[in-house]
Amino acid sequence: MSGNSILNSAKYSNNNTDEWYTTYETIKEEISHYTKAFYGKTVLCNCDDPFESNFCYYFMKNFNKLQLKKLICTSYSGSKIDQIKNNNQITLDMYYNDIAHHEDIQGSVLVITKMPGTFGEEVDDEIIRKTLSKKDTVKRLKGNGDFRTDECIEYLKQCDICCTNPPFSLFAELFSLIVKYNKQFLLIGNQNAITYKEIFPYIKENKVWVGYRFGDMAFRVPADSQPRKTRFWIDESGQKWRSLGNAMWLTNIDIERRYHKLELTKHYNPELHPKFDNFDGINVKRVADIPMDYYGIMGVPITYIKYHNGSQFEIIGEANHGSDNEFDLFKPKVNGKELFKRILIRRKDN
């Protein structure tokens, strides 16, 4: 893989489902669609160890190319950064011996307002290494670096864009904080988060949308991660990996893809589009099966969100458990069979 394989590492619990380390390639691929949105901005990565996070590394490497005003990276003190090593990793043994190998310590913060190098070009790895080596470039926080603490919220207030891969179990909490302080964001999460009560209203009102990568995403995981039968492998270097088929980027930064209209090829067919048992609407099994000539409410898979255009369809609500929130209208059933959650939409254009 290209780039530096330093890892996004932020541990908030003993549950390894929260320790999924984003690759440099994943970050680079997505942010390539948003570069103009970062010009002159202060970026916060608030679940990211300055020496380990590929988010931190990406924004240091591209600081001059993106013409950033400031980069802030904060990390949680319980990060398992000592469990994953790589020959290309930017590692400062002195720093690790002094700070990182201790369990009960403060978190750390990196603040960058200038990077040596040529304006408009990537920063050389050796410059990044020297920058991180300078005394007081990375400082201890007073607290443990949890993004929910007052200390870290002050850094959130300073930023224009928050960009990170938060622990999946805390995704809704970080989202709520970002919204509270009216910040732009680009976050990695699980697609199921779309239907969370904290998030769905913003999806419904076209204030938040999914990014370009929506589906399969690979992550490095800690050395103590238990093997699994599926979506788990160990590469030639001994690094353990997991992948998700339902990962996503979630954002409120405008993207061109939001304005593409979904091309519809099917006509309404009662056999292909049966009515729900307990709601006046039809079930659409696949996005490709959305009928071009039906103007009532349709229940579509969550994957529809990838194609949503607010001028073409209106999001009415969701069909999940029928009780999660005011927009969760019913539990989807067809012919007595319970279905996986659905997004409820209705045509707006003719």
N, C-alpha and C positions, 0 to 999 in steps of 0.2 A: 504494500500500500504506500501511496505517496504521502508526503507531509510528515509531521512528527506525531508519534503514537503516544503522546502523553494523554492521560485519561481523565474524564469527568468523574470526580469521585466525591460524593457527599453522603455520609451515612447518618440517618436520623433514627434508625431502629436496628434491631437485630435480624430483621427480615430481609433476606437477600433479594426479594423482589423489588426493593428500593435501590439496589446498587447495580445500575445499568449504565455503563460508561460509553459515552458517545464518541464515535470516531471522527477524526478530522475531516474525512471525506464526506461524511453525512452533513456536517456543518457547512462546509465549503459549497457543496452542491445546492443546498437550500438558499443560503444567503446570496448566492450569485443572482438570484431573481429580485433582490431588494437593495442592491448596492447604493442607489441614489438616495434611498430613505435614510442611510446612515451618515451622509455627508454632514459634517459639522456637529454631530450629535455626541452626547455622553452615553456610553453603553455600560450597563450593569450586568454582570454575571454573578448572581448571588447564591449559587449552589456549587461553587467552583474553586477548587484549590489552585492557587496561582502557579504552583509548580507541576500540577498534574492534569489540569483541565484542558481539554482540547478546545473548549470555548475560549478560555483565556489565551491559549496559544494562538488560536485563529485570529483573534482581534489584536494581539500584539504583532503578529506577522503581517497583518493587513491594516495596521493603524494608519500608515501614510497613504495607502491605496484607497482606503475608505474615507480619508480625510477626517478622522475622528477628532473630537474636541477632548475627550477624556475616556479612559477605560477604568472601571472599578470591578474588581473580582473579590468576593468574600467567600470563605469556606467554613464549614462546620468542623469543630475540633475532633469529632469522632471519625473522620474520613479514613478509609482503609487504604491510604496511599502506599503503605509499605508492603501491600500484598501483591501489587502488580508492577513488574519492572520490565523494561525493554531497553535494548542497546541504544536506541535512538532517543531515549527519554531525556528530557532536560532535568537532571537530578543534581541537587546541591547537597552532598552528604553532610556538610557542616550544619546546614539548616535542619536536615532530618534528625541528626543526632541531638540537636539542641531542642527541637520542638516536636517534630512529627511523630516520633516513636512513643510519645507519652499519651496515655488515654485521656486524663482529666486536665486538659489545658484549654487556653483560649483559642478561639478561631483566629484566622488570619485575614488580612486585607491587602490588596495591591491596588495602588492608584497610579495611573500613567497619564501624563498630560502631553508628553512628547516622546517620540521614538526616533533615534538616529536613523539615517538612511535617506534615500531619494524620495521626494514627494511624488505620489502616484504609483509607487512601486512597492513590492513586498519587502519586508525587513528580513535580512539574513539571520539564520538561526544563531550564529555566533554573537550577533548583536543582542538578540533576545537573551542568550545565556549570560552575557556580560551585564545586561540591564538587571536581570534577576539576581545577579551576584552582588550588586551594590548594596551597601548597608542601608537599611531603612526603606528599601524599595518595597519589601513585604514586611508589614508590621503586625504585631499581635493586636487583636481586638480585646476590649475589656471583658466581653462575654464569650460564649461558645460559638458564635457565628451562625446560629440558627436564623434564617431569614425573617422569622417572625418577631425577633427581639427588637426593642426600641432602637438599639444601636444600628442594626442592619436596615431598619426601616428608614433611618435618616439618610442612608446611602441610596435607598430606593427613591426618596424624594428628590435627590440630586440628578437622577438619570432622566434621559429622554426615552431610551429603549431598554427593556429588560430582555435578555436573551440567554436561555439556559435549558437544561434538562432536569427539572426538579424531581425529587422522589415521587413516584406515581401516587403514593398514598397521601401526599400533601399537595397534589396538583391543584385541587380546588381552593386550598388555602392561599397558595401563592397567587392564583388567578384573582381571587377576591381582593387581595392587597393591591395588586397592580391596578385593578379597576378603581379601587377606592382613591388612589392617588393619580388617576387619569394618565397613565403611562402607556406608551406603545410597547408591544411585546412580540416575541417570537419564541414559542415554547414547544418542547417535545412532550408528548403525552400519549395515553392510550385512547383509542377512538371512543371507548365507552364514556369518556369524560364529556363528550358532546351532550349527553342526556342528563348530566348532573344538574341539580336544581340551581347551583350557583352559576352555571355556564349556559345552559340551554336558552334562557331568556335573551341573552346577547346574540346567540346564533339565530334565534327566531326574528330578531329585529334588525338583522344584517349589520350588527355592530362588531361582530367577530366572525371569522371564517377559517377554514383550513388552508394550509399552505400547499406546496407542490408535492412534496413526498407524503403519500397517504397510503399506507399499506406495509409491506415488508421493510423492516429496518433491523440491522444487526448491531449488537452491543457487546463489548467486552464485559466479563463478569469476574468477581474476585476468585482467587485461587481456591478458596474453601467452598465454592459453589458445588452443589451436588449434581451429578450427571442426570440427564433426562433422556427419555426415549426419542423425543422429537425436539426440533429446534435447539439443539445443543451440539457443540462440537469443540474439539481441541485442535488448534492449528499446529504447524510444524515446530513452532517455538515453544509450545506447551501452554500457550494462552487459551483460556477457556472463553467460549462465546455462547451467547443466546440470541435468538431473534424473535421478533414479534411480527405477526401477520397483520396486526391491527394497530400499528403505531401511526402517529401523525405529528405534523407541525400545526400549531394553532396560533393565529395572529390577528391583529387588528391593523396591520400595515397593508395598505391597498396594493392589490396585485391585478395584473391585466386579465388573468384567467377568470376572475369573478364575472366578467362581462361577456363570456362566451355563452351562447345559448345551447342548451342540450338538444341534439338532433333526435327527433322522435320518429319512429318508423312503424310502430304498432297501432292498430285500431282497437277500440274497446271490444272485448269479447268476454261475456259472462263466465265462460269456462276458464279462460286464462286469468280473468280478474274477478274472482268471487267476492261477494260481500262479506264483511265481518259479521259474526254472530250477534255482537252486542254493540254495534255502532253503525251509523249510516255512512258508510264509505266502503271502498273496495281495497282489497289487498293486492299489491303488486310485488311479485316475488323477486324480480330483478329490475335494476335501473333500466336496462335495455327494453323491458316490457312496458314501460310507462306509455299509456295510450295517448295519442295525439288529439282524440276527439271526446275526451271525458273531462267534464268541468266540475265534478263533485270532489269530495275529499278522498285522497288516495293515501294508503299506508305504504311507504317505500322503505327499503333497507337503509341502515345508517350510512352506507357507502354513497348514497345519493348526495350527501353533503359536499362531496368532492366536486360535484357538477352544478351545485346550486347557483342560480342566477335570480336575484331578487326581482328583476323585471319580468321574468318568465313564470315563476312560481312563488306563491305565498306559503310560508311555513305556518301551519295552523297550531301544531302542538306535537306531542309524542304519544305513542301507545307503548307503555312499558308495564308497570304494575297497576296503573290506575290510581296510584296514591302517592307517588314520590313528590309531586309538586302540583301547582295549579295548572300546569300545561300538560301533565300526564293524564290524558283523558280517559283511557280505559286499558284493560289488559287484552291484547290482541288474540282473538280466536276465530278460526274458520272451520266450520263443520265439527265443532267440539274440540278441535286440536289447538293447543296453545302455541303461539308463534313467538319468535324472538322479537325484541323491541323494534318498533317502526317509527319513522318520522312521518308526520301527517302533512301533506301538501295539497295545494289547490292551484290550478292554472289561473294566471292573471291575464295573459295575452290571448288573442284570438287567432 
